[in-house]
C-alpha cells in the first residue's frame, strides 16, 4: 500500500506514494508517465518532505540509484 508523500509543489511531479515495507516509491509525473522505483529506503523517502525541489531531489537521490519500472496509475507494470 502506497502512503502519500508530502512535497513542495513541483512543475514535473503530480504525486508520490511510498511503501516502506517494499521500499518502493511510486511517482506520477504531470506528463502522464508513472514510474515505480525499487530500493528506496525510508530516509530517502522522508527527504522529500524538506527538499526545496522534489524533482531535483528525485534526480539526485533516486533516479540514478534505484531500479525504475514504467507502471500504470495504480502501480502495475506496463
C-alpha positions in Angstrom: 0.0 0.0 0.0 1.4 3.4 -1.0 1.2 6.1 1.6 1.1 9.7 0.1 4.3 11.7 0.4 4.1 15.4 1.0 6.5 17.6 -1.1 6.9 21.1 -2.3 4.8 22.0 -5.4 6.6 20.7 -8.5 6.4 21.6 -12.2 7.0 17.9 -13.1 5.7 15.7 -10.3 2.0 15.3 -9.8 2.1 12.9 -6.8 4.2 10.4 -5.0 3.5 7.4 -2.7 5.8 5.2 -0.7 5.6 1.6 0.5 8.2 1.3 3.3 7.7 -2.5 3.7 8.6 -3.0 0.0 11.0 0.0 -0.2 9.1 1.2 -3.4 8.3 4.8 -4.5 5.5 5.4 -6.9 5.9 8.7 -8.8 3.2 10.2 -11.1 4.5 12.8 -13.4 2.4 15.6 -14.9 3.4 14.4 -18.4 1.2 11.3 -17.7 4.2 8.9 -17.1 4.3 6.9 -14.0 7.3 5.1 -12.5 7.9 2.7 -9.7 11.3 3.0 -8.1 12.5 -0.1 -6.2 15.1 0.1 -3.4 14.2 3.5 -2.0 15.0 3.5 1.8 12.8 5.2 4.4 15.4 8.0 4.9 15.4 8.9 1.2 11.6 8.9 1.1 11.4 11.1 4.1 13.8 13.6 2.5 11.1 14.7 0.0 9.3 16.5 2.8 12.1 19.1 3.4 13.5 19.1 -0.1 13.2 22.6 -1.7 12.7 20.9 -5.1 11.1 17.4 -5.3 12.3 17.0 -8.9 15.9 17.8 -8.1 15.8 15.6 -5.0 14.3 12.7 -7.1 17.1 13.0 -9.7 19.9 13.3 -7.1 18.7 10.5 -4.7 16.5 8.1 -6.6 16.6 8.1 -10.4 20.2 7.0 -11.0 20.3 4.8 -7.9 17.2 2.7 -8.0 15.5 0.4 -10.4 12.9 2.2 -12.4 9.8 0.4 -13.8 7.2 2.1 -16.0 3.8 1.5 -14.5 0.1 2.5 -14.9 -1.5 4.9 -12.5 -2.2 2.1 -10.0 1.5 1.0 -9.9 1.0 -2.1 -12.2 3.9 -2.7 -14.6 3.1 -1.9 -18.2 
